[in-house]
């Protein structure tokens, strides 16, 4: 059974559209110990929502993790890991942080409780709800 994640990115640095254009990428630049811990538990086949930070503050599209985590090839630090992913589909409409915070389904989600965390796990129930909200 796959795990579900929300991956936060500043769209001016790397957006969901960039992921679509590139056909895939490796997710790097994470230094927070909690986010890195989450990344180490990711597995090929897991699914992720790409969430744009900054002015947008919205979940934008679905991606699939296409590799297990591995040491960041650009760094000489064994603590830093990356993983590969590719775009699956853009949501019909963005799901805003305000909508997420207003729904009790997400009251315990790290996206709401730990706003600065860049890699956030989601339960199956939360994942399904986010997809439903983005398909309306």
C-alpha positions in Angstrom: 0.0 0.0 0.0 1.5 3.3 -1.0 2.0 6.2 1.5 0.8 9.7 0.8 2.7 12.9 1.1 2.4 16.7 0.6 5.6 18.2 -0.8 5.9 22.0 -0.4 7.8 24.1 -2.9 8.1 27.8 -3.7 6.6 28.0 -7.2 9.1 30.7 -8.3 11.9 28.2 -7.5 10.3 25.0 -8.8 6.6 24.7 -9.7 4.3 21.8 -10.6 4.4 23.1 -14.2 8.2 22.8 -14.1 7.8 19.2 -13.0 5.4 18.5 -15.9 7.8 20.2 -18.3 10.9 18.3 -17.0 9.1 15.0 -17.1 10.4 14.3 -13.6 13.1 15.4 -11.2 14.8 14.5 -8.0 13.5 16.3 -4.8 16.3 18.0 -3.0 17.2 20.9 -0.8 15.5 19.6 2.3 17.5 20.1 5.5 14.9 19.9 8.3 15.5 16.8 10.3 11.8 15.9 10.6 11.3 16.4 6.9 14.4 14.3 6.1 13.1 11.6 8.5 9.8 11.5 6.4 11.8 11.3 3.2 13.8 8.3 4.4 10.5 6.4 4.8 9.3 7.2 1.2 9.1 4.3 -1.2 8.9 4.0 -4.9 5.1 4.1 -5.8 4.1 6.5 -3.0 2.0 9.4 -4.1 2.4 13.1 -3.4 0.6 16.3 -3.7 2.7 19.2 -4.8 1.9 22.3 -2.7 2.9 25.8 -3.7 4.0 28.0 -0.9 4.4 31.8 -1.0 1.5 33.8 -2.3 -0.4 30.7 -3.7 -0.6 28.5 -0.5 -2.4 25.7 -2.5 -2.1 22.1 -3.4 -1.7 22.1 -7.2 -1.1 18.6 -8.6 -0.4 14.9 -8.0 3.0 13.3 -8.4 4.4 9.8 -8.0 7.6 8.9 -6.2 9.6 6.9 -8.7 12.6 5.8 -6.5 13.4 5.0 -2.9 15.4 7.7 -1.2 19.1 7.9 -1.8 22.0 10.1 -0.8 21.9 13.6 -2.4 24.5 13.3 -5.3 25.3 17.0 -5.1 26.2 17.0 -1.4 28.9 15.3 0.7 26.6 14.8 3.7 25.1 11.3 4.3 22.2 12.9 6.3 20.8 14.5 3.2 18.6 12.4 0.9 16.7 12.9 -2.3 14.1 10.9 -4.2 12.9 10.9 -7.8 9.3 11.8 -8.8 7.2 12.6 -11.8 4.0 14.5 -12.4 0.8 12.5 -12.7 -2.0 15.1 -13.1 -2.8 18.7 -12.2 -5.8 19.1 -9.9 -8.8 20.6 -11.6 -8.6 23.4 -9.1 -6.1 24.3 -6.4 -6.9 23.4 -2.8 -6.0 26.4 -0.7 -4.5 26.3 2.8 -7.6 28.2 4.0 -9.8 25.4 2.7 -7.6 22.8 4.3 -7.6 24.6 7.7 -11.4 25.0 7.6 -11.9 21.2 7.2 -11.8 19.2 10.4 -10.3 16.2 8.4 -7.0 18.0 8.5 -6.9 19.3 12.1 -4.0 16.9 13.0 -2.1 17.1 9.7 1.4 18.6 9.9 0.6 20.9 7.0 -1.7 22.7 9.4 0.2 22.2 12.7 3.8 22.6 11.4 3.6 25.2 8.7 7.3 25.3 8.0 7.7 21.6 7.4 8.4 20.9 3.7 7.6 17.2 3.6 4.3 16.2 5.3 2.6 12.8 5.5 -1.1 12.5 4.8 -3.4 9.7 5.9 -5.5 7.9 3.2 -8.5 9.7 4.5 -6.8 13.1 4.2 -5.4 12.2 0.7 -8.8 11.2 -0.6 -10.4 14.3 0.8 -7.7 16.5 -0.8 -8.2 14.9 -4.2 -12.0 15.3 -3.9 -11.6 19.0 -3.0 -9.3 19.5 -6.0 -11.7 17.8 -8.4 -14.7 20.0 -7.9 
